[in-house]
Amino acid sequence: MVKKKAKPKSKPPEIGPEPTGTLFKVVELSTVDESAIEDVVNTWVSRGWTFDGMQFAMRESSRRPAMAFVFFNRLATQAEIDAHVAPRTPEEAERHLMKLAKVPAPTAPPVSAYERLIQLAEGGDEE
């Protein structure tokens, strides 16, 4: 009788934490054409996201869409979900808003929109 060699026991692949929820991603396209849509879908699907749908924003005067929103989702662990929904501290929120506005932090108290319009109409640039 011929004995078969025993196969070496392989370790099962290590599996990370169990997914507990779903993350969503929305990508806005201001140039809506075939190649732009293909690029966005191929880029995000290759990063592990699943294509979920697309919505077009139309112009009244044209049949071509003005914008497109491409939706993706993927399963995520609780830690990933928490990282995406963690609230910002007031300081982080202020820094983020200033970065978006690309203006230095205001040094004087803000004025109302109405007061600012009056300042601009009078030719003053003081803030």
N, CA, C and O atoms as a MOPAC input file, in Angstrom:
PM7 MOZYME 1SCF
protein

 N      0.82600 1    -1.15700 1     0.00000 1
 C      0.00000 1     0.00000 1     0.00000 1
 C      0.89100 1     1.24800 1     0.00000 1
 O      1.85000 1     1.32700 1     0.76800 1
 N      0.57700 1     2.21100 1    -0.85200 1
 C      1.35500 1     3.43900 1    -0.98700 1
 C      0.72700 1     4.51800 1    -0.12000 1
 O     -0.46700 1     4.80800 1    -0.19900 1
 N      1.58000 1     5.09400 1     0.70500 1
 C      1.08100 1     6.15800 1     1.56600 1
 C      1.17000 1     7.49700 1     0.83600 1
 O      2.16200 1     7.79700 1     0.17200 1
 N      0.13900 1     8.26900 1     0.97000 1
 C      0.13400 1     9.60800 1     0.39000 1
 C      0.80100 1    10.56800 1     1.36300 1
 O      0.64500 1    10.46900 1     2.58000 1
 N      1.53900 1    11.48700 1     0.79100 1
 C      2.16100 1    12.50300 1     1.63600 1
 C      1.08100 1    13.45400 1     2.13500 1
 O      0.20600 1    13.87300 1     1.37800 1
 N      1.15500 1    13.77200 1     3.36900 1
 C      0.18600 1    14.70600 1     3.94100 1
 C      0.49600 1    16.11500 1     3.44200 1
 O      1.64600 1    16.55200 1     3.42100 1
 N     -0.54000 1    16.79100 1     3.05100 1
 C     -0.37100 1    18.18100 1     2.61700 1
 C     -0.06800 1    19.04300 1     3.83400 1
 O     -0.65400 1    18.85900 1     4.90100 1
 N      0.84400 1    19.97400 1     3.66300 1
 C      1.08000 1    20.86800 1     4.78800 1
 C     -0.18200 1    21.69100 1     5.05100 1
 O     -0.84300 1    22.16400 1     4.12600 1
 N     -0.48800 1    21.84600 1     6.31800 1
 C     -1.68400 1    22.61200 1     6.66500 1
 C     -1.42200 1    24.08700 1     6.39000 1
 O     -0.43900 1    24.66300 1     6.85400 1
 N     -2.30700 1    24.66200 1     5.64200 1
 C     -2.17200 1    26.08900 1     5.37000 1
 C     -3.07800 1    26.84500 1     6.32100 1
 O     -4.16400 1    26.39100 1     6.68100 1
 N     -2.59800 1    28.00900 1     6.71200 1
 C     -3.38600 1    28.84100 1     7.60400 1
 C     -4.52800 1    29.45000 1     6.80100 1
 O     -4.35000 1    29.81800 1     5.63900 1
 N     -5.67500 1    29.55300 1     7.40900 1
 C     -6.74800 1    30.25400 1     6.70100 1
 C     -6.35900 1    31.71700 1     6.54500 1
 O     -5.66800 1    32.26700 1     7.40300 1
 N     -6.78800 1    32.34400 1     5.47600 1
 C     -6.42800 1    33.75700 1     5.29400 1
 C     -6.97900 1    34.58400 1     6.45300 1
 O     -8.08800 1    34.36300 1     6.93900 1
 N     -6.16200 1    35.53900 1     6.87300 1
 C     -6.60600 1    36.38600 1     7.97100 1
 C     -7.68500 1    37.32000 1     7.46100 1
 O     -7.51900 1    38.00500 1     6.45100 1
 N     -8.76000 1    37.33100 1     8.16100 1
 C     -9.89800 1    38.16000 1     7.77800 1
 C     -9.97100 1    39.29800 1     8.77900 1
 O     -9.89300 1    39.09400 1     9.99100 1
 N    -10.12100 1    40.48200 1     8.25100 1
 C    -10.19700 1    41.65000 1     9.11100 1
 C    -11.53000 1    41.71600 1     9.83200 1
 O    -12.31500 1    40.76900 1     9.80200 1
 N    -11.77100 1    42.83300 1    10.47300 1
 C    -13.04200 1    42.99300 1    11.17500 1
 C    -14.21900 1    42.84400 1    10.21400 1
 O    -14.13400 1    43.19900 1     9.03900 1
 N    -15.28800 1    42.32500 1    10.72800 1
 C    -16.48800 1    42.09100 1     9.92700 1
 C    -17.11400 1    43.43200 1     9.51800 1
 O    -17.26400 1    44.32100 1    10.35700 1
 N    -17.48300 1    43.58600 1     8.22900 1
 C    -18.17000 1    44.81100 1     7.83100 1
 C    -19.47300 1    44.96900 1     8.61300 1
 O    -20.21700 1    44.00800 1     8.80900 1
 N    -19.73100 1    46.18700 1     9.04900 1
 C    -20.93400 1    46.42900 1     9.84100 1
 C    -21.89800 1    47.39600 1     9.18200 1
 O    -23.02200 1    47.56800 1     9.65500 1
 N    -21.47900 1    48.02500 1     8.10500 1
 C    -22.35100 1    49.00700 1     7.47000 1
 C    -21.87100 1    49.33400 1     6.07500 1
 O    -20.99000 1    48.67100 1     5.52800 1
 N    -22.46000 1    50.35600 1     5.51600 1
 C    -22.15800 1    50.75700 1     4.15100 1
 C    -21.71800 1    52.20900 1     4.12500 1
 O    -22.33400 1    53.06900 1     4.75500 1
 N    -20.64300 1    52.47200 1     3.38900 1
 C    -20.20900 1    53.84200 1     3.11300 1
 C    -20.66300 1    54.20600 1     1.71300 1
 O    -20.72400 1    53.34800 1     0.83300 1
 N    -20.97800 1    55.46000 1     1.50600 1
 C    -21.40200 1    55.93500 1     0.19300 1
 C    -20.45100 1    57.02500 1    -0.27400 1
 O    -19.89300 1    57.76000 1     0.54000 1
 N    -20.27100 1    57.12600 1    -1.56000 1
 C    -19.42800 1    58.15600 1    -2.17300 1
 C    -20.20900 1    58.77000 1    -3.31300 1
 O    -20.84800 1    58.06200 1    -4.09200 1
 N    -20.15700 1    60.08900 1    -3.41300 1
 C    -20.79500 1    60.81400 1    -4.50900 1
 C    -19.69700 1    61.59100 1    -5.22100 1
 O    -18.95100 1    62.34100 1    -4.59200 1
 N    -19.60300 1    61.41200 1    -6.52800 1
 C    -18.62000 1    62.13700 1    -7.33700 1
 C    -19.37900 1    63.03500 1    -8.29200 1
 O    -20.25200 1    62.57600 1    -9.03000 1
 N    -19.04400 1    64.31700 1    -8.27500 1
 C    -19.70200 1    65.29100 1    -9.14200 1
 C    -18.87200 1    65.48300 1   -10.40500 1
 O    -17.65900 1    65.68200 1   -10.34000 1
 N    -19.52900 1    65.42200 1   -11.53500 1
 C    -18.86900 1    65.67300 1   -12.82000 1
 C    -19.44400 1    66.93900 1   -13.43100 1
 O    -20.65200 1    67.02700 1   -13.65400 1
 N    -18.59400 1    67.91700 1   -13.70400 1
 C    -19.08000 1    69.11800 1   -14.37500 1
 C    -18.91100 1    68.99700 1   -15.89000 1
 O    -19.56200 1    69.71200 1   -16.65100 1
 N    -18.04600 1    68.10100 1   -16.31500 1
 C    -17.91700 1    67.77600 1   -17.73300 1
 C    -18.55800 1    66.41300 1   -17.92500 1
 O    -18.03400 1    65.40100 1   -17.45900 1
 N    -19.68700 1    66.38700 1   -18.60800 1
 C    -20.43200 1    65.14500 1   -18.75300 1
 C    -20.24600 1    64.63800 1   -20.17900 1
 O    -20.94000 1    65.06000 1   -21.10400 1
 N    -19.30100 1    63.73100 1   -20.33000 1
 C    -19.12500 1    63.05000 1   -21.60600 1
 C    -18.70100 1    61.61200 1   -21.31800 1
 O    -18.42500 1    61.24500 1   -20.17500 1
 N    -18.65500 1    60.82500 1   -22.35700 1
 C    -18.37800 1    59.39500 1   -22.22200 1
 C    -17.07600 1    59.11100 1   -21.48600 1
 O    -17.04000 1    58.27100 1   -20.58700 1
 N    -16.01500 1    59.80200 1   -21.86000 1
 C    -14.71200 1    59.50600 1   -21.24900 1
 C    -14.65500 1    59.93500 1   -19.78700 1
 O    -14.04200 1    59.24600 1   -18.97200 1
 N    -15.27700 1    61.05100 1   -19.44200 1
 C    -15.26800 1    61.50200 1   -18.05100 1
 C    -16.01900 1    60.51500 1   -17.16400 1
 O    -15.57100 1    60.20500 1   -16.06100 1
 N    -17.14700 1    60.02700 1   -17.63800 1
 C    -17.92400 1    59.05300 1   -16.87000 1
 C    -17.13900 1    57.75200 1   -16.73000 1
 O    -17.07800 1    57.17800 1   -15.64200 1
 N    -16.53800 1    57.28300 1   -17.82500 1
 C    -15.72800 1    56.05400 1   -17.78100 1
 C    -14.58200 1    56.18600 1   -16.78900 1
 O    -14.33100 1    55.27500 1   -16.00000 1
 N    -13.88100 1    57.32700 1   -16.82700 1
 C    -12.74800 1    57.53600 1   -15.92000 1
 C    -13.17800 1    57.46500 1   -14.46400 1
 O    -12.52900 1    56.80600 1   -13.65200 1
 N    -14.27300 1    58.14400 1   -14.13200 1
 C    -14.73800 1    58.15900 1   -12.74500 1
 C    -15.15300 1    56.75900 1   -12.30300 1
 O    -14.77000 1    56.30800 1   -11.22400 1
 N    -15.92700 1    56.07600 1   -13.12800 1
 C    -16.39600 1    54.73500 1   -12.74400 1
 C    -15.21000 1    53.78200 1   -12.61400 1
 O    -15.11300 1    53.06000 1   -11.62200 1
 N    -14.31200 1    53.76400 1   -13.58900 1
 C    -13.16500 1    52.84600 1   -13.52000 1
 C    -12.24400 1    53.16200 1   -12.35000 1
 O    -11.72100 1    52.24800 1   -11.71200 1
 N    -12.04300 1    54.42800 1   -12.06400 1
 C    -11.17600 1    54.81700 1   -10.95200 1
 C    -11.72300 1    54.32300 1    -9.62000 1
 O    -11.00200 1    53.69400 1    -8.84600 1
 N    -12.99000 1    54.60400 1    -9.35200 1
 C    -13.54200 1    54.26400 1    -8.03600 1
 C    -13.84400 1    52.78200 1    -7.89600 1
 O    -13.73900 1    52.24300 1    -6.79400 1
 N    -14.21300 1    52.10700 1    -8.97400 1
 C    -14.43700 1    50.65900 1    -8.88800 1
 C    -13.10800 1    49.95600 1    -8.62800 1
 O    -13.06700 1    48.97600 1    -7.88500 1
 N    -12.02300 1    50.44200 1    -9.23000 1
 C    -10.71700 1    49.82100 1    -8.98700 1
 C    -10.24400 1    50.03700 1    -7.55100 1
 O     -9.37000 1    49.31100 1    -7.07700 1
 N    -10.80500 1    51.01800 1    -6.85600 1
 C    -10.45400 1    51.28200 1    -5.45500 1
 C    -11.36900 1    50.53100 1    -4.48500 1
 O    -11.30000 1    50.74700 1    -3.27500 1
 N    -12.21700 1    49.66000 1    -5.00700 1
 C    -13.04400 1    48.83100 1    -4.13900 1
 C    -14.47100 1    49.30600 1    -3.94700 1
 O    -15.21900 1    48.70300 1    -3.17700 1
 N    -14.86400 1    50.36800 1    -4.62400 1
 C    -16.22900 1    50.87100 1    -4.51300 1
 C    -17.10500 1    50.18000 1    -5.55700 1
 O    -16.61800 1    49.76800 1    -6.60900 1
 N    -18.38300 1    50.05700 1    -5.26400 1
 C    -19.34000 1    49.45500 1    -6.18600 1
 C    -20.19700 1    50.55700 1    -6.78300 1
 O    -20.74800 1    51.38600 1    -6.05900 1
 N    -20.31100 1    50.56400 1    -8.12100 1
 C    -21.14100 1    51.55200 1    -8.79500 1
 C    -22.58200 1    51.36700 1    -8.34200 1
 O    -23.09800 1    50.24900 1    -8.33700 1
 N    -23.23300 1    52.46800 1    -7.96100 1
 C    -24.58400 1    52.40000 1    -7.42500 1
 C    -25.60100 1    53.10600 1    -8.30900 1
 O    -26.78200 1    52.76200 1    -8.28000 1
 N    -25.16900 1    54.08300 1    -9.09100 1
 C    -26.11100 1    54.78400 1    -9.95800 1
 C    -25.54900 1    56.11500 1   -10.40100 1
 O    -24.44800 1    56.51400 1   -10.02000 1
 N    -26.35000 1    56.80200 1   -11.23000 1
 C    -25.92400 1    58.09100 1   -11.75400 1
 C    -27.15900 1    58.97100 1   -11.92500 1
 O    -28.22700 1    58.48800 1   -12.30400 1
 N    -27.00700 1    60.26400 1   -11.64400 1
 C    -28.09800 1    61.22100 1   -11.79900 1
 C    -27.57400 1    62.40100 1   -12.60200 1
 O    -26.47800 1    62.89800 1   -12.34300 1
 N    -28.34700 1    62.84100 1   -13.56300 1
 C    -27.94300 1    63.96300 1   -14.40400 1
 C    -28.70400 1    65.22100 1   -14.00500 1
 O    -29.88000 1    65.16100 1   -13.64600 1
 N    -28.01900 1    66.36400 1   -14.07000 1
 C    -28.65200 1    67.67300 1   -13.87800 1
 C    -28.71400 1    68.32400 1   -15.25100 1
 O    -27.68900 1    68.54200 1   -15.89900 1
 N    -29.92400 1    68.62900 1   -15.68100 1
 C    -30.12500 1    69.12500 1   -17.04100 1
 C    -30.23200 1    70.64700 1   -17.06600 1
 O    -30.61300 1    71.28000 1   -16.08100 1
 N    -29.88500 1    71.21300 1   -18.22000 1
 C    -30.12500 1    72.62900 1   -18.48500 1
 C    -31.47900 1    72.74100 1   -19.17300 1
 O    -31.89700 1    71.82300 1   -19.87800 1
 N    -32.15100 1    73.84100 1   -18.97600 1
 C    -33.43800 1    74.03700 1   -19.64600 1
 C    -33.25500 1    74.25500 1   -21.14400 1
 O    -34.10600 1    73.86000 1   -21.94100 1
 N    -32.15700 1    74.87600 1   -21.52100 1
 C    -31.96600 1    75.25900 1   -22.91500 1
 C    -31.22000 1    74.22000 1   -23.74500 1
 O    -30.93500 1    74.47100 1   -24.91600 1
 N    -30.89700 1    73.06800 1   -23.17700 1
 C    -30.09800 1    72.09900 1   -23.90500 1
 C    -30.53900 1    70.68100 1   -23.56800 1
 O    -31.11000 1    70.43000 1   -22.50600 1
 N    -30.27300 1    69.77600 1   -24.46800 1
 C    -30.56200 1    68.36900 1   -24.20800 1
 C    -29.40100 1    67.67400 1   -23.50300 1
 O    -29.56300 1    66.58600 1   -22.95100 1
 N    -28.23100 1    68.31000 1   -23.52400 1
 C    -27.06500 1    67.72700 1   -22.85800 1
 C    -27.09400 1    68.06600 1   -21.37700 1
 O    -27.45600 1    69.17900 1   -20.99500 1
 N    -26.71500 1    67.11100 1   -20.55100 1
 C    -26.69400 1    67.40200 1   -19.11200 1
 C    -25.59800 1    68.39200 1   -18.75600 1
 O    -24.51400 1    68.37900 1   -19.33800 1
 N    -25.89600 1    69.24500 1   -17.79700 1
 C    -24.92100 1    70.22700 1   -17.31900 1
 C    -23.94900 1    69.58200 1   -16.33600 1
 O    -22.77100 1    69.93600 1   -16.28900 1
 N    -24.45300 1    68.63700 1   -15.55900 1
 C    -23.63500 1    67.96700 1   -14.54700 1
 C    -24.12800 1    66.53500 1   -14.38800 1
 O    -25.23000 1    66.18300 1   -14.81000 1
 N    -23.27700 1    65.71800 1   -13.76600 1
 C    -23.68700 1    64.35900 1   -13.41200 1
 C    -23.16400 1    64.06100 1   -12.01700 1
 O    -22.09300 1    64.52300 1   -11.62400 1
 N    -23.93200 1    63.28900 1   -11.28600 1
 C    -23.52500 1    62.81400 1    -9.97700 1
 C    -23.46400 1    61.29700 1   -10.05000 1
 O    -24.45500 1    60.64200 1   -10.37100 1
 N    -22.28500 1    60.73900 1    -9.75000 1
 C    -22.08000 1    59.29400 1    -9.84000 1
 C    -21.99400 1    58.76300 1    -8.41200 1
 O    -21.22000 1    59.26600 1    -7.59900 1
 N    -22.79900 1    57.74000 1    -8.11600 1
 C    -22.90900 1    57.20900 1    -6.75700 1
 C    -22.23100 1    55.85400 1    -6.64800 1
 O    -22.37100 1    55.00400 1    -7.52700 1
 N    -21.48900 1    55.66300 1    -5.55300 1
 C    -20.80300 1    54.41000 1    -5.26400 1
 C    -21.08400 1    54.04000 1    -3.81400 1
 O    -21.45900 1    54.89000 1    -3.00600 1
 N    -20.89800 1    52.75800 1    -3.49100 1
 C    -20.98400 1    52.32300 1    -2.10100 1
 C    -20.02100 1    51.17800 1    -1.88000 1
 O    -19.53500 1    50.57100 1    -2.83400 1
 N    -19.74400 1    50.88100 1    -0.61400 1
 C    -18.93700 1    49.71900 1    -0.26200 1
 C    -19.19800 1    49.36700 1     1.18900 1
 O    -19.56900 1    50.21500 1     2.00100 1
 N    -18.99400 1    48.08600 1     1.49700 1
 C    -19.12700 1    47.64200 1     2.87400 1
 C    -17.95200 1    48.19200 1     3.67300 1
 O    -16.84100 1    48.31400 1     3.15700 1
 N    -18.20400 1    48.51900 1     4.93000 1
 C    -17.15600 1    49.10500 1     5.75400 1
 C    -17.26900 1    48.60400 1     7.18200 1
 O    -18.34100 1    48.21600 1     7.64800 1
 N    -16.13400 1    48.62500 1     7.85900 1
 C    -16.11300 1    48.26200 1     9.27800 1
 C    -16.61100 1    49.45200 1    10.09300 1
 O    -16.71700 1    50.56700 1     9.58300 1
 N    -16.90400 1    49.20700 1    11.33000 1
 C    -17.38800 1    50.28700 1    12.19500 1
 C    -16.33300 1    51.38000 1    12.34100 1
 O    -16.67400 1    52.56100 1    12.41500 1
 N    -15.06000 1    51.00200 1    12.38400 1
 C    -13.99100 1    52.00200 1    12.51600 1
 C    -13.95800 1    52.92700 1    11.29800 1
 O    -13.78300 1    54.13700 1    11.44300 1
 N    -14.12400 1    52.36100 1    10.09400 1
 C    -14.14300 1    53.19300 1     8.88400 1
 C    -15.34800 1    54.12200 1     8.87900 1
 O    -15.24200 1    55.28800 1     8.50000 1
 N    -16.48300 1    53.60500 1     9.29900 1
 C    -17.68900 1    54.43000 1     9.34500 1
 C    -17.50700 1    55.55900 1    10.34800 1
 O    -17.85000 1    56.70700 1    10.06700 1
 N    -16.96600 1    55.23200 1    11.51700 1
 C    -16.74200 1    56.24900 1    12.54200 1
 C    -15.78200 1    57.32900 1    12.05000 1
 O    -15.95900 1    58.50700 1    12.35900 1
 N    -14.77300 1    56.93100 1    11.29200 1
 C    -13.80500 1    57.90400 1    10.77700 1
 C    -14.46600 1    58.87700 1     9.80800 1
 O    -14.05700 1    60.03500 1     9.72400 1
 N    -15.47500 1    58.42900 1     9.08200 1
 C    -16.15300 1    59.29800 1     8.11900 1
 C    -17.21500 1    60.18200 1     8.75300 1
 O    -17.53100 1    61.24400 1     8.21700 1
 N    -17.76400 1    59.76900 1     9.86700 1
 C    -18.83900 1    60.54400 1    10.47500 1
 C    -18.40800 1    61.24300 1    11.75600 1
 O    -19.22700 1    61.86500 1    12.43200 1
 N    -17.13000 1    61.14300 1    12.09000 1
 C    -16.66000 1    61.79100 1    13.31800 1
 C    -16.85100 1    63.30300 1    13.18700 1
 O    -16.41200 1    63.89900 1    12.20400 1
 N    -17.49500 1    63.91800 1    14.16100 1
 C    -17.70900 1    65.36400 1    14.06700 1
 C    -16.39900 1    66.11500 1    14.22300 1
 O    -15.48800 1    65.66300 1    14.91900 1
 N    -16.31500 1    67.24900 1    13.57900 1
 C    -15.13200 1    68.09100 1    13.70700 1
 C    -15.24800 1    68.93100 1    14.96600 1
 O    -16.34200 1    69.28700 1    15.40400 1
 N    -14.10600 1    69.23400 1    15.52700 1
 C    -14.09300 1    70.19100 1    16.62300 1
 C    -14.36400 1    71.56400 1    16.01500 1
 O    -14.18500 1    71.73600 1    14.80900 1
 N    -14.78600 1    72.53800 1    16.80400 1
 C    -15.01700 1    73.87600 1    16.24700 1
 C    -13.77200 1    74.45300 1    15.56300 1
 O    -13.88100 1    75.14500 1    14.55100 1
 N    -12.58800 1    74.16100 1    16.12200 1
 C    -11.34800 1    74.66600 1    15.51400 1
 C    -11.10900 1    74.00200 1    14.14800 1
 O    -10.72100 1    74.66900 1    13.18800 1
 N    -11.34300 1    72.68800 1    14.07200 1
 C    -11.17800 1    71.98500 1    12.79100 1
 C    -12.18000 1    72.48900 1    11.76500 1
 O    -11.84300 1    72.64900 1    10.59200 1
 N    -13.40400 1    72.73900 1    12.19800 1
 C    -14.43300 1    73.24400 1    11.28500 1
 C    -14.04900 1    74.61900 1    10.75600 1
 O    -14.20900 1    74.89400 1     9.56700 1
 N    -13.54500 1    75.48200 1    11.62900 1
 C    -13.13200 1    76.82400 1    11.21100 1
 C    -11.97700 1    76.74800 1    10.21500 1
 O    -11.99100 1    77.44500 1     9.20000 1
 N    -10.97300 1    75.90500 1    10.49700 1
 C     -9.83700 1    75.74300 1     9.57500 1
 C    -10.31500 1    75.22400 1     8.22500 1
 O     -9.85100 1    75.67700 1     7.17900 1
 N    -11.24300 1    74.27600 1     8.25300 1
 C    -11.75600 1    73.70700 1     7.00400 1
 C    -12.50800 1    74.76200 1     6.19300 1
 O    -12.32700 1    74.85700 1     4.97900 1
 N    -13.34500 1    75.54900 1     6.85700 1
 C    -14.07900 1    76.59600 1     6.15200 1
 C    -13.14000 1    77.63800 1     5.55800 1
 O    -13.35500 1    78.09800 1     4.43600 1
 N    -12.10800 1    78.01200 1     6.29600 1
 C    -11.14600 1    78.99300 1     5.79200 1
 C    -10.37300 1    78.43800 1     4.60100 1
 O    -10.06300 1    79.16200 1     3.65500 1
 N    -10.06800 1    77.15200 1     4.66100 1
 C     -9.37300 1    76.50900 1     3.54100 1
 C    -10.27300 1    76.52200 1     2.30400 1
 O     -9.80900 1    76.79900 1     1.19800 1
 N    -11.55400 1    76.22400 1     2.49100 1
 C    -12.48300 1    76.23600 1     1.36300 1
 C    -12.66100 1    77.63100 1     0.80000 1
 O    -12.72400 1    77.81000 1    -0.41600 1
 N    -12.74200 1    78.60500 1     1.66100 1
 C    -12.95300 1    79.98100 1     1.22000 1
 C    -11.66800 1    80.62100 1     0.70700 1
 O    -11.70800 1    81.61800 1    -0.01400 1
 N    -10.52300 1    80.04200 1     1.08300 1
 C     -9.20900 1    80.55600 1     0.68500 1
 C     -9.03800 1    82.02200 1     1.06300 1
 O     -8.49500 1    82.82000 1     0.29800 1
 N     -9.51000 1    82.35600 1     2.25000 1
 C     -9.32600 1    83.70900 1     2.76700 1
 C     -8.76400 1    83.59000 1     4.17200 1
 O     -8.99500 1    82.58600 1     4.84600 1
 N     -8.03100 1    84.59600 1     4.62200 1
 C     -7.52500 1    84.54100 1     5.99000 1
 C     -8.67200 1    84.64500 1     6.99000 1
 O     -9.74900 1    85.14900 1     6.67400 1
 N     -8.42100 1    84.16800 1     8.17700 1
 C     -9.43800 1    84.23100 1     9.22500 1
 C     -9.80300 1    85.68800 1     9.48100 1
 O     -8.92400 1    86.55000 1     9.51100 1
 N    -11.07400 1    85.96900 1     9.66600 1
 C    -11.47400 1    87.36800 1     9.88300 1
 C    -10.93100 1    87.88700 1    11.21200 1
 O    -10.89700 1    87.17500 1    12.21600 1
 N    -10.50800 1    89.15400 1    11.18600 1
 C     -9.98900 1    89.75700 1    12.40900 1
 C    -11.03300 1    90.66700 1    13.03700 1
 O    -10.98700 1    90.92600 1    14.23900 1
 N    -11.95900 1    91.14800 1    12.24700 1
 C    -13.02500 1    92.01000 1    12.75800 1
 C    -14.32500 1    91.21100 1    12.79100 1
 O    -14.47500 1    90.23800 1    12.05300 1
 N    -15.25500 1    91.61600 1    13.63700 1
 C    -16.52400 1    90.89100 1    13.66100 1
 C    -17.20400 1    90.99100 1    12.28800 1
 O    -17.11900 1    92.03000 1    11.63300 1
 N    -17.87300 1    89.92700 1    11.85200 1
 C    -18.51900 1    89.96400 1    10.54800 1
 C    -19.67300 1    90.95800 1    10.53300 1
 O    -20.30900 1    91.22500 1    11.55200 1
 N    -19.91600 1    91.49100 1     9.35300 1
 C    -21.06000 1    92.39100 1     9.18000 1
 C    -22.14500 1    91.62900 1     8.43800 1
 O    -21.88600 1    90.58900 1     7.83200 1
 N    -23.34800 1    92.15000 1     8.48900 1
 C    -24.44600 1    91.48900 1     7.78200 1
 C    -24.26200 1    91.66100 1     6.28400 1
 O    -23.51300 1    92.52900 1     5.83600 1
 N    -24.94100 1    90.84100 1     5.52700 1
 C    -24.86400 1    90.92900 1     4.06600 1
 C    -25.33900 1    92.29700 1     3.59100 1
 O    -24.77200 1    92.86500 1     2.65800 1
 N    -26.36700 1    92.81900 1     4.22400 1
 C    -26.89800 1    94.12400 1     3.84200 1
 C    -25.86000 1    95.21600 1     4.06800 1
 O    -25.65400 1    96.06900 1     3.20400 1
 N    -25.19600 1    95.19300 1     5.24500 1
 C    -24.16500 1    96.18100 1     5.53500 1
 C    -22.99900 1    96.06600 1     4.56600 1
 O    -22.42800 1    97.07800 1     4.16000 1
 N    -22.63900 1    94.83800 1     4.19200 1
 C    -21.52900 1    94.63400 1     3.25400 1
 C    -21.87800 1    95.18700 1     1.88300 1
 O    -21.02200 1    95.76800 1     1.21500 1
 N    -23.12800 1    95.01400 1     1.45200 1
 C    -23.55300 1    95.57600 1     0.16500 1
 C    -23.47200 1    97.09200 1     0.17700 1
 O    -23.07600 1    97.70300 1    -0.81500 1
 N    -23.84600 1    97.70100 1     1.29700 1
 C    -23.74100 1    99.16100 1     1.41600 1
 C    -22.27700 1    99.58100 1     1.32800 1
 O    -21.95300 1   100.55100 1     0.64300 1
 N    -21.37800 1    98.85100 1     2.02400 1
 C    -19.94800 1    99.16300 1     1.96600 1
 C    -19.42800 1    99.08700 1     0.54200 1
 O    -18.69500 1    99.96800 1     0.09200 1
 N    -19.80800 1    98.03100 1    -0.16600 1
 C    -19.34000 1    97.86900 1    -1.54600 1
 C    -19.90500 1    98.94700 1    -2.45800 1
 O    -19.20200 1    99.42500 1    -3.34800 1
 N    -21.16200 1    99.34200 1    -2.25700 1
 C    -21.78900 1   100.37300 1    -3.07700 1
 C    -21.12900 1   101.71400 1    -2.85700 1
 O    -21.02700 1   102.52100 1    -3.78100 1
 N    -20.67400 1   101.96000 1    -1.62100 1
 C    -20.00700 1   103.22200 1    -1.30800 1
 C    -18.54600 1   103.20700 1    -1.73000 1
 O    -17.86100 1   104.22500 1    -1.63600 1
 N    -18.06200 1   102.04500 1    -2.20000 1
 C    -16.69100 1   101.96300 1    -2.67900 1
 C    -15.68900 1   101.62800 1    -1.60400 1
 O    -14.48400 1   101.66400 1    -1.85500 1
 N    -16.15000 1   101.30400 1    -0.41700 1
 C    -15.22300 1   100.95700 1     0.66100 1
 C    -14.91100 1    99.46600 1     0.63700 1
 O    -15.79700 1    98.63600 1     0.43200 1
 N    -13.64400 1    99.14000 1     0.84900 1
 C    -13.24900 1    97.72700 1     0.88700 1
 C    -12.93800 1    97.24800 1     2.28500 1
 O    -12.50000 1    96.11200 1     2.47000 1
 N    -13.16200 1    98.10900 1     3.28700 1
 C    -12.88100 1    97.65600 1     4.63500 1
 C    -13.87900 1    96.58900 1     5.03400 1
 O    -15.03700 1    96.59400 1     4.61600 1
 N    -13.39300 1    95.67900 1     5.85200 1
 C    -14.26600 1    94.55700 1     6.23600 1
 C    -14.64600 1    94.64900 1     7.66300 1
 O    -15.37600 1    93.79300 1     8.16300 1

